[in-house]
Amino acid sequence: MIDKNQPSNRQLKVGQQIRFLVSNFFIKEDFIFENFDSKNLTIVDVTLSPDLKNARIFVTTNSISENQPLIDKLNNKSKLIQKKIASNLNLKFAPKIKFFFDNSLQYSNKINSILEKIK
């Protein structure tokens, strides 16, 4: 039985392909922000809507203070990034991409600190 909350195999495959393409775009292209080196950007995960028309890209950086301004800049440039990766996707429609900050590392650190206090 298939769980409705779980992504399909197609969503997972396309998500991994988008993750690879966006990562390569940041590494190989001359995509530079004013005060930020895009090599410090890590793409953690890509989730797609069931119709594959919307992609949520979760990113993180080494510096916590740069996260929100970086996410805003990435979302401003999302049309350019979408256009660049659309040529390499074998899809009828290129998904609209939106960037989000991945806070799982901070969450895991918080859980670890709570567990240390318990011990």
N, C-alpha and C positions, 0 to 999 in steps of 0.2 A: 504494500500500500504506500502511496506517495504522499508525503506530508506537504501541505500547501505552503508552509513557512520556509521550507528548504528550497534553495535555488536549484534550477534544473541544470543538467549537464551542459546544455548550450550556454546558459548564463555564466557558468563557471569558466567554460572554455573561452568565451568572448571576453570575459573579465580579465583572465590571465593574459590574453592577447593585447588588450588595451593597456594593461599594466606594463607589459614589455615594451610596447610602442611608446608610451609616454616616458618611461624611464630612458629609453634610447634617445628620445627627443631632447630630454634635458641634458644628457651626456654629450651627444654629438652635435647638436645644433648650437648656433650662437644665440642662445636664449639667456640673456643676462639682465638681472634687475640692477638698479642703481647700487645698492649697498648690500647685495646678497650674492653669494656664490651658489649657483644651482646644483653644484656637486654635493653640497651638504643636505640636499633634499632627499628624503627616502619615501618611496611610494609603498605604503603598507598593504593596502587592499583596494580592490575595485568591486563595487556591487552594482548590479544592473537591475533595472526594472524587468518584470516578466515579458514585456513587449520589446525589450532591448533598445528602447528609445532614449532612456535616461541612464547615465552612469554617475555614480558617486565615487570619487577618488579620494581616498584617505591618505594624507601625507603627514610626515613629521620631520622635524629638523633637530639639530644638536642643541639649539638655543631656544629656550622656552619663551623668551621675550620677543622673538621675531615671528612667532607663529601666526598671530592674527593679522598683522600687516602683510605677511607673506601670502596667507590664504586669500586676502582681499585682492592682492596683485594677481595671483593665479586666476581667480575668478574673472578679473577684468580681461585677462589674456586668454580665457577659455575658448573663445571662438577661433583664435589663431591656432591654438593647440589642437582643437577639434578638426580643423581644416587639414592640418599637417598629418594627423593620424588617420583621417578618413580615406586617404588614398591607399593605405596599406591594409585596410579592413575589407573583407569579402562579405559585406552586408549591403542590403538594399538601402538602409538609412544609417548614417553615422549617428551614434548616440550623442545627445547633448550632455556635455560633461560639466560637473560642478565639483569643486574641491572642498574638502573638509579636513579639519585637524583631527588626527588620531591621538586620543589621550589614553590609550591602553597602557603605555609605559608608566605614566603618572599614576594610573589606577592600580597597577600591580605594585608599584612602590608604596602606595598608601596601604594596601593589603598587607604587604610584608612588614611595614612598620607596626601595624596593629597586631600582627602575629608575634612580633618580637616583644611587644609590651605584655602580651599574655604570658609568654614564657617567663 
